[in-house]
Amino acid sequence: MIPAGLRKVAYASIALKGLFATVAPRLSARVAATMSLPGFENTGELEPTDWYVRAVRATGVGMLAAGGTALLLESRAEAAADEESAGSEFDGIDRIDTDAGDSPDGETPDVDGVDVIGDDGDDEDGDSTDE
């Protein structure tokens, strides 16, 4: 699979090419002809026809829309993945449920030798926690 950073660069380059073709379609067509026909002579003298210029502009609008949409979807997918991974991270604290109703005998469990304070404010030894 292609890394997310590389995909973003590709989508941005598509949008940039689309912007260039939309704003300057005649120049974009000339550059494309020069780059596509390096073995031919006098490629700089080629003039695109009007219908071809309109087609280049329409293609540019489509590329701009596709690149922008892809960038938007990529950023949303990244945000959703960050949110999902943030909820599943282990924070280093073990949590133990100490409800008395959960234990089979109905007593409040003693967790690692620590007295668990009940609902009445007294710990298991009967000492009051109020000072």
Backbone as CSV, one residue per row, in Angstrom:
resi,resn,N_x,N_y,N_z,CA_x,CA_y,CA_z,C_x,C_y,C_z
1,MET,0.840,-1.177,0.000,0.000,0.000,0.000,0.887,1.242,0.000
2,ILE,0.397,2.268,-0.640,1.139,3.520,-0.756,1.005,4.298,0.555
3,PRO,2.107,4.813,1.095,2.029,5.590,2.339,1.147,6.830,2.186
4,ALA,0.524,7.247,3.289,-0.424,8.364,3.259,0.248,9.665,2.795
5,GLY,1.476,9.894,3.205,2.171,11.117,2.794,2.385,11.176,1.293
6,LEU,2.722,10.045,0.697,2.930,9.994,-0.747,1.611,10.167,-1.497
7,ARG,0.538,9.603,-0.953,-0.775,9.782,-1.578,-1.173,11.257,-1.559
8,LYS,-0.919,11.933,-0.439,-1.254,13.356,-0.352,-0.482,14.178,-1.380
9,VAL,0.789,13.851,-1.582,1.599,14.551,-2.580,1.036,14.301,-3.976
10,ALA,0.644,13.074,-4.258,0.082,12.756,-5.571,-1.234,13.497,-5.799
11,TYR,-2.102,13.516,-4.780,-3.382,14.218,-4.915,-3.165,15.721,-5.096
12,ALA,-2.216,16.274,-4.373,-1.930,17.703,-4.495,-1.364,18.029,-5.878
13,SER,-0.524,17.151,-6.422,0.028,17.413,-7.754,-1.055,17.318,-8.827
14,ILE,-2.009,16.419,-8.651,-3.134,16.331,-9.596,-3.959,17.613,-9.537
15,ALA,-4.231,18.091,-8.318,-5.005,19.331,-8.170,-4.248,20.519,-8.746
16,LEU,-2.943,20.566,-8.554,-2.133,21.663,-9.089,-2.113,21.644,-10.615
17,LYS,-1.959,20.481,-11.197,-1.995,20.354,-12.662,-3.364,20.757,-13.191
18,GLY,-4.408,20.378,-12.465,-5.762,20.764,-12.858,-5.962,22.268,-12.797
19,LEU,-5.411,22.890,-11.762,-5.510,24.343,-11.641,-4.789,25.034,-12.795
20,PHE,-3.610,24.533,-13.132,-2.840,25.096,-14.238,-3.597,24.948,-15.562
21,ALA,-4.184,23.771,-15.792,-4.917,23.539,-17.036,-6.206,24.345,-17.089
22,THR,-6.798,24.643,-15.937,-8.020,25.437,-15.912,-7.739,26.911,-16.165
23,VAL,-6.686,27.420,-15.554,-6.362,28.847,-15.658,-5.704,29.173,-17.005
24,ALA,-4.798,28.331,-17.473,-4.072,28.592,-18.722,-4.094,27.351,-19.609
25,PRO,-5.231,27.052,-20.230,-5.337,25.818,-21.015,-4.467,25.811,-22.275
26,ARG,-4.316,26.957,-22.910,-3.503,27.006,-24.139,-2.034,26.740,-23.806
27,LEU,-1.543,27.368,-22.742,-0.162,27.146,-22.318,0.026,25.698,-21.850
28,SER,-0.950,25.180,-21.147,-0.878,23.792,-20.683,-0.805,22.821,-21.866
29,ALA,-1.574,23.090,-22.911,-1.548,22.238,-24.108,-0.199,22.321,-24.798
30,ARG,0.387,23.514,-24.870,1.721,23.657,-25.487,2.786,22.910,-24.689
31,VAL,2.740,23.052,-23.372,3.717,22.343,-22.519,3.557,20.837,-22.686
32,ALA,2.319,20.369,-22.728,2.076,18.937,-22.899,2.592,18.447,-24.256
33,ALA,2.387,19.240,-25.291,2.873,18.854,-26.615,4.395,18.826,-26.645
34,THR,5.035,19.797,-26.013,6.495,19.837,-25.979,7.052,18.641,-25.212
35,MET,6.393,18.298,-24.118,6.873,17.179,-23.299,6.555,15.823,-23.942
36,SER,5.459,15.749,-24.685,5.041,14.487,-25.283,5.756,14.178,-26.591
37,LEU,6.247,15.184,-27.265,6.844,14.993,-28.586,8.305,15.442,-28.615
38,PRO,9.165,14.874,-27.779,10.547,15.374,-27.744,11.353,15.014,-28.992
39,GLY,10.964,13.988,-29.721,11.720,13.570,-30.899,11.340,14.310,-32.160
40,PHE,10.321,15.147,-32.096,9.865,15.862,-33.279,10.434,17.271,-33.312
41,GLU,10.583,17.786,-34.508,11.085,19.147,-34.675,9.938,20.148,-34.678
42,ASN,10.233,21.351,-34.255,9.289,22.476,-34.300,8.007,22.235,-33.493
43,THR,8.111,21.583,-32.375,6.914,21.361,-31.544,6.440,22.668,-30.916
44,GLY,7.310,23.641,-30.785,6.925,24.933,-30.239,6.023,25.726,-31.166
45,GLU,6.004,25.370,-32.442,5.185,26.079,-33.423,3.772,25.514,-33.511
46,LEU,3.500,24.424,-32.825,2.159,23.834,-32.865,1.179,24.719,-32.112
47,GLU,0.005,24.924,-32.705,-1.055,25.714,-32.073,-2.260,24.803,-31.849
48,PRO,-2.732,24.718,-30.606,-3.920,23.894,-30.368,-5.177,24.583,-30.907
49,THR,-6.099,23.793,-31.393,-7.362,24.353,-31.895,-8.255,24.731,-30.718
50,ASP,-9.322,25.488,-31.026,-10.204,25.977,-29.963,-10.897,24.846,-29.204
51,TRP,-11.360,23.830,-29.935,-12.042,22.731,-29.267,-11.090,22.001,-28.315
52,TYR,-9.805,21.916,-28.704,-8.826,21.233,-27.852,-8.545,22.062,-26.592
53,VAL,-8.505,23.374,-26.729,-8.298,24.248,-25.575,-9.459,24.100,-24.591
54,ARG,-10.698,24.040,-25.126,-11.863,23.839,-24.255,-11.802,22.474,-23.564
55,ALA,-11.350,21.468,-24.292,-11.234,20.129,-23.701,-10.164,20.094,-22.604
56,VAL,-9.070,20.811,-22.815,-8.018,20.879,-21.797,-8.535,21.596,-20.554
57,ARG,-9.299,22.679,-20.760,-9.866,23.406,-19.615,-10.842,22.508,-18.838
58,ALA,-11.693,21.782,-19.540,-12.652,20.885,-18.881,-11.919,19.770,-18.131
59,THR,-10.871,19.250,-18.729,-10.066,18.223,-18.060,-9.402,18.801,-16.816
60,GLY,-8.949,20.035,-16.915,-8.338,20.703,-15.766,-9.311,20.867,-14.612
61,VAL,-10.552,21.238,-14.926,-11.570,21.377,-13.880,-11.814,20.028,-13.205
62,GLY,-11.885,18.979,-14.001,-12.080,17.632,-13.439,-10.912,17.193,-12.566
63,MET,-9.690,17.486,-13.022,-8.513,17.120,-12.228,-8.451,17.909,-10.925
64,LEU,-8.821,19.176,-10.984,-8.852,20.016,-9.791,-9.873,19.479,-8.791
65,ALA,-11.051,19.117,-9.287,-12.084,18.566,-8.412,-11.670,17.212,-7.838
66,ALA,-11.078,16.361,-8.668,-10.663,15.033,-8.199,-9.538,15.128,-7.167
67,GLY,-8.551,15.967,-7.425,-7.445,16.122,-6.478,-7.888,16.721,-5.161
68,GLY,-8.751,17.744,-5.224,-9.260,18.360,-4.001,-10.114,17.404,-3.186
69,THR,-10.973,16.643,-3.865,-11.813,15.666,-3.181,-10.966,14.576,-2.537
70,ALA,-9.974,14.111,-3.250,-9.103,13.066,-2.697,-8.337,13.567,-1.475
71,LEU,-7.869,14.806,-1.517,-7.185,15.376,-0.347,-8.136,15.485,0.839
72,LEU,-9.365,15.904,0.587,-10.352,16.019,1.648,-10.665,14.657,2.262
73,LEU,-10.887,13.662,1.419,-11.186,12.317,1.917,-10.001,11.719,2.673
74,GLU,-8.806,11.980,2.203,-7.606,11.471,2.877,-7.467,12.082,4.272
75,SER,-7.723,13.391,4.383,-7.606,14.036,5.696,-8.693,13.546,6.642
76,ARG,-9.900,13.305,6.138,-10.968,12.765,6.992,-10.663,11.347,7.440
77,ALA,-10.123,10.526,6.551,-9.772,9.157,6.920,-8.656,9.147,7.966
78,GLU,-7.712,10.060,7.816,-6.620,10.158,8.789,-7.149,10.605,10.153
79,ALA,-8.072,11.548,10.165,-8.651,12.020,11.427,-9.459,10.912,12.100
80,ALA,-10.189,10.141,11.317,-10.964,9.034,11.889,-10.041,7.955,12.451
81,ALA,-8.932,7.681,11.767,-7.988,6.684,12.260,-7.316,7.165,13.544
82,ASP,-7.000,8.465,13.625,-6.410,9.012,14.848,-7.385,8.937,16.006
83,GLU,-8.650,9.234,15.741,-9.665,9.187,16.788,-9.879,7.758,17.279
84,GLU,-9.872,6.815,16.340,-10.066,5.405,16.693,-8.892,4.879,17.503
85,SER,-7.680,5.242,17.120,-6.508,4.747,17.840,-6.367,5.425,19.198
86,ALA,-6.866,6.652,19.334,-6.783,7.348,20.622,-7.680,6.679,21.655
87,GLY,-8.789,6.133,21.235,-9.701,5.464,22.154,-9.214,4.104,22.597
88,SER,-8.298,3.507,21.855,-7.865,2.157,22.181,-6.478,2.104,22.808
89,GLU,-5.889,3.265,23.101,-4.553,3.268,23.681,-4.604,2.881,25.152
90,PHE,-3.603,2.148,25.611,-3.482,1.774,27.013,-2.782,2.896,27.743
91,ASP,-3.415,3.434,28.768,-2.856,4.593,29.452,-1.944,4.212,30.619
92,GLY,-1.706,2.926,30.844,-0.775,2.493,31.879,-1.406,2.320,33.238
93,ILE,-2.702,2.508,33.364,-3.371,2.368,34.651,-4.332,1.191,34.560
94,ASP,-4.145,0.219,35.449,-5.070,-0.907,35.522,-6.276,-0.477,36.336
95,ARG,-7.429,-0.662,35.783,-8.645,-0.314,36.503,-9.328,-1.591,36.966
96,ILE,-9.735,-1.594,38.240,-10.363,-2.772,38.821,-11.733,-2.360,39.320
97,ASP,-12.741,-3.114,38.927,-14.092,-2.837,39.381,-14.239,-3.411,40.785
98,THR,-14.555,-2.567,41.759,-14.624,-3.024,43.152,-16.037,-3.000,43.688
99,ASP,-17.038,-3.132,42.819,-18.421,-3.180,43.289,-18.648,-4.448,44.087
100,ALA,-19.307,-4.321,45.237,-19.559,-5.469,46.101,-20.515,-6.444,45.444
101,GLY,-21.425,-5.945,44.626,-22.397,-6.825,43.983,-21.780,-7.731,42.944
102,ASP,-20.561,-7.441,42.495,-19.931,-8.250,41.463,-19.281,-9.507,42.018
103,SER,-18.903,-9.487,43.297,-18.228,-10.663,43.852,-19.266,-11.734,44.178
104,PRO,-18.901,-13.016,44.045,-19.873,-14.092,44.237,-20.438,-14.149,45.662
105,ASP,-19.648,-13.822,46.684,-20.128,-13.937,48.062,-20.770,-12.645,48.559
106,GLY,-20.801,-11.572,47.738,-21.453,-10.336,48.120,-20.594,-9.419,48.967
107,GLU,-19.366,-9.805,49.284,-18.491,-8.963,50.093,-17.665,-8.056,49.196
108,THR,-17.196,-6.962,49.806,-16.338,-6.058,49.072,-14.956,-6.690,48.955
109,PRO,-14.420,-6.809,47.754,-13.111,-7.459,47.600,-11.975,-6.604,48.138
110,ASP,-10.939,-7.264,48.628,-9.727,-6.599,49.090,-8.744,-6.634,47.928
111,VAL,-8.402,-5.474,47.386,-7.562,-5.400,46.210,-6.124,-5.168,46.634
112,ASP,-5.289,-6.167,46.448,-3.863,-6.088,46.753,-3.577,-5.583,48.167
113,GLY,-4.360,-5.998,49.151,-4.111,-5.632,50.535,-4.541,-4.226,50.888
114,VAL,-5.216,-3.535,49.995,-5.665,-2.175,50.248,-7.104,-2.251,50.726
115,ASP,-7.395,-1.557,51.823,-8.758,-1.552,52.329,-9.636,-0.759,51.369
116,VAL,-10.751,-1.352,50.993,-11.687,-0.713,50.088,-12.761,-0.049,50.927
117,ILE,-13.046,1.203,50.676,-14.028,1.953,51.441,-15.409,1.653,50.889
118,GLY,-16.318,1.314,51.762,-17.683,0.990,51.366,-18.527,2.242,51.241
119,ASP,-19.831,2.041,51.024,-20.751,3.157,50.842,-20.996,3.938,52.123
120,ASP,-20.765,3.314,53.302,-21.075,3.991,54.554,-19.938,4.865,55.058
121,GLY,-18.825,4.958,54.345,-17.709,5.797,54.749,-16.739,5.102,55.680
122,ASP,-17.001,3.838,56.056,-16.096,3.063,56.900,-15.331,2.070,56.041
123,ASP,-14.056,1.861,56.374,-13.335,0.845,55.629,-13.671,-0.523,56.222
124,GLU,-13.063,-1.591,55.708,-13.406,-2.946,56.133,-13.158,-3.193,57.615
125,ASP,-12.238,-2.461,58.235,-11.919,-2.658,59.650,-12.899,-1.922,60.548
126,GLY,-13.825,-1.116,59.980,-14.780,-0.392,60.768,-14.308,0.996,61.141
127,ASP,-13.103,1.386,60.710,-12.599,2.708,61.012,-13.277,3.730,60.119
128,SER,-13.592,4.883,60.707,-14.209,5.935,59.932,-13.155,6.640,59.090
129,THR,-13.512,7.027,57.894,-12.561,7.713,57.031,-12.606,9.213,57.233
130,ASP,-13.597,9.711,57.969,-13.697,11.142,58.246,-12.694,11.513,59.324
131,GLU,-11.971,12.583,59.134,-10.980,12.984,60.127,-11.358,14.246,60.809
